[in-house]
Amino acid sequence: MQKPDVIVIGAGGGGAVIAKELGELGLQVLVLEAGPWYGNKKWPHPNIEPGGVSSSCPNDLDVVLFKENYNKLENNMNDQISGKLRWGPADREHPPWNRSYHQRGFVWQNSGVGGTTQHYLANSPRAFPASIDRSWPLTYSELTPYYEKVEAELPVEFAPTTSKEELFYFGAKKAGWNLLPTLDVKTPGYRPQPNAILPPNSQLLNPSYSEEQLSWMEGCTLAGHCINGCPHGPSVAKIAKRSTNVSYVPSALQTGNIEVQPNTFSYKIITENHPAEGVRAIGVKARNTWTGEQEELFADCIVAAAGAIETPRLWLNSALPVNKWAGRGLVNHQMDMVTGIFNEKDLLSILGSPSVNPYVGHTSGARLDYPGLGSIQTIGTSPGLMASFTYALGKSRTKESAHNPIQKGRVRGEDLIELMADYKSSLNILICTDDEVDRRNGVSVSAAASDENGPIPSIRYTPTTNTLRKKQQLVKIAADILLQAGARKVVHSDWPDGMMIHMMSTMRMGYVVDQNCESYQVSRLFIADNSVLNNGLGSANPTLTTQVLATRTAKQIYKKYF
Amino acid sequence: MITSACYPICPYSTQINFKAVVDTLIPSSIMAYQSGWTFQYGGVDLCTWEYLMMSFDSLPTPLANKTSHLLDVAAFFIYKEYGHSSFSPCEGLFSTLSRKDRFVALDYLLNLQIPPGMLPVPYRNDPVLIQITVDSIYQLTYFGYYSEWYGYGETRCNPPSFRHLCTYPISWSYTGYPGPSFGYRDFRGYLLNMQNLKSE
C-alpha cells in the first residue's frame, strides 16, 4: 500500500472495527498487529516461520487452516505463557511480553489478528444507561443507533438455553429475581446473555447430521469452546463465535481498502509540530517480531487500538504531551468467582439430567444485572481452566465448616481432587463489579524494566472501599442463587484484586480524548479500544461498547479529515 | 505411570522441589465410590512438575531455579521454627518437608511471613513478585494437571508448536470431561430472542 490514509495500531476488538468502517468510507487503511494471523494462507505455519508480510485479499482466508490452528485443546490454546492465544510474539519459543505489577493478579490478553476477542466469550451487553448518562460526554441515546448497527453487524443474539443456563434461571427465579426482557438495563433482573454468537443451526437436533457435519455448517453447535477459540463454521467469515478475526476483518478485506500487517509491534507514535494544528500525529515506528527489523510508516491519521494496557504505554513511550489522566483511571470490574456443586439427584429433578456439563453450550450464556452493583454471569469452561481459575486463585484459605455450605478461598490437595471429581456437576458464576474510577489506579511505564519494544507497562490497581462493598453484595447474590437452585456446596474463590480481564478507562473520554475519541493534545491521533471508556459501563462486558465507539469514531475521522 | 524426565535442564534440587510442590497440591489418592474405589494418579505421576518447571523457565526472566531457592528458604524458616537451627538453606530442602509443612511453607510465602531480606534475588524485598509466584505455582499446577498436557506424551516438552496428543490425557477421566467436541445437542430453546424485542 502506498502511503495509507489511516494507520490503525491493533487488529483486536476495536481496531478491526474501525478499519472496516473506514474502508467502507473509501479510505485506505493499514492495520499493524503485533501478533500472528491464524487462518490466512500467507501464514501457513504462523507460529513456526515468519510467512508473508501483509494480506489485503479476502481470498487469503482459509477455513481449513483456521480449524487446524484453533484445535480446541485448552493448554495449546490458552496457556498464558506459551499458548497460541497469549500476549506475546507469534514465535511461541520466545517468552510472552512482560508486564510489571504492583499487586497480585495478572493481565489476560491475546495478541494476534482478532486480539483478545479470539478467546473472549462474545458477551455483548450494552452499557447500563445510567453509567453513561451520569458521567460521559455522550448520552446513551446518542450511542443507541450505533449499538443497533454493531448488534446487527456481528450479529448479537440472546444465548440459547442449555443445562447450565436452565439451572441458573431456575435458581434466579427461586431467589425472587425477575426476567429482564431488554437490552437497556435499568432495573435488576436476570436474562440470557446477549452474545455475538450465531444461533444454533436449525438441524442441530436432527440426528441425520453428525456433529462433525454440523461443525462445518453455519451456526453454533453448542460445543462449548468459546474460551479456547471457536473453529466451527463453513468459512472463516461464518465462524460461529464472532471474534473480530472472523467478523470485522473479513468484512474489512471485502472493502478492498484494507491491508493487515501482523507480526508488527508498534512502539512509538511519530508527531510533528504543525503551525495550524499544533502537535499532530503523522506516523508510527514499528518492529517486526520475527526479524527485529524496524520501520517508519506515515499516514494522515493514526488510530491507537492496542488495548487498555498497551495504548497508554505507547502514549508514554512516545513522549507525547503530559496529560494527568494518560494511563490513569484503570478499572477491571473487580472480578471474582462463585461456584455451586450439585447432587446428581437434585439436577435430575431440575434438568432431567444428572449433570450440569459446564463444557456444553456457550461458555457464558446467562447473566443477572443489578445497576448500581454490577452483574453476575454463568461460566462453563474446560477442566484445566476451571481448576486454575476457580480453585487456585484465592487470596484466602478458609477451612470448610460443617454448618456453613459456603467455603471461601483457595482449595488444594484432596479437597481439590474431590471438587474436580464433581466438575460435571458444577456451575461457575463470574462476578463483575461496577467498580469506581480512581486516578491512583492505572498504567505507567517502568523505569527499571524494558523489553525490545521499550519500557514495559507497570500496572497499579487497588479497589475502593465502595467497590469492595458492591463486590461482596454480588457474591452474596450469586451464592444465594446457587443455593436456591439446590447446590450442596458453594465455593467463593476470593480472587486477588488485580485480576485484569476487563481492563478499561486508562485513556478516558472527557479527559484524554474528546467525545470523538481524538486526543485533546495530539491532533489526528484517535483511540479505538477499551481505554477510552469513561468508566466501567456499570459492569457490562466492554467489547460491544468499544466497537460502538469505534464505529462512531470512524465517521468522525472521515468527516473531519477527509 | 512415571516416565523419564523430558525436561532435565534444571538441577536435580530444582526437580525434586518441583516434584514436592505438585505432590502437595495434587497428591496421588484413592477415590472411593459406592461401587468401589479407584487409584488416582497425582501431579508427580502425570509429570506436572515438568510442566511447572518448563513454564517458569519460559517466562521473560527464567525463574525455575530461583523459585526452587525461594521454596528452600521457606523450608529453612520452618526448620528454624522447629528449633533445627543447624540447618542452612541448602538446595532441595523444601522437598524434605512433610506435605503438611510444604503447605505451611507456601502459606508463609504468600502471607509474607518470611523476612524479605532472606530471600534470593529477584524475590528479595519484592513482596508482590513472591505472591504472584506462589499464585502461579498453584495456577500452573492445576492447569497443567487438568488440561491435555500429559496427553502429549513424549512430545510434551517439545517446543509448543511441536507437541501432539499421543495418548489419552488421563486427568480428563478424573473429571468426566470428554475432550474437545464438534457439538452437543443439549438445546433447550430460547428464553428471549432479539427479534421479539425489536418487534416490541
Interface residues (C-beta under 8 A of the other chain):
Chain A: H45 N47 I48 N71 K72 L73 E74 N75 N76 D79 I81 S82 G83 R92 E93 P95 P96 W97 N98 Y101 H102 Q103 R104 G105 F106 E151 P155 V156 E157 F158 P160 T161 T162 S163 E165 E166 Y169 L179 P181 T182 L183 R191 P192 P194 P200 L204 L205 S210 E211 E212 L214 S215 T221 L222 A223 G224 H225 N228 H232 S355 N357 Y359 V360 G361 S382 P383 G384 L385 M386 A387 S388 F389 Y391 A392 L393 R397 R410 R412 G413 E414 L416 I417 M420 A421 Y423 K424 D451 P496
Chain B: T24 L25 I26 P27 S29 M31 Q40 S55 S58 L59 P60 R99 F103 D107 V128 Q131 I132 D135 Y138 Q139 L140 T141 Y142 F143 G144 Y145 Y146 S147 E148 W149 P159 P160 S161 R163 L165 S171 W172 Y174 T175 G176 Y177 P178 P180 S181 F182 G183 Y184 R185 D186 F187 R188 G189 Y190 L191 L192 N193 M194 N196 L197 E200
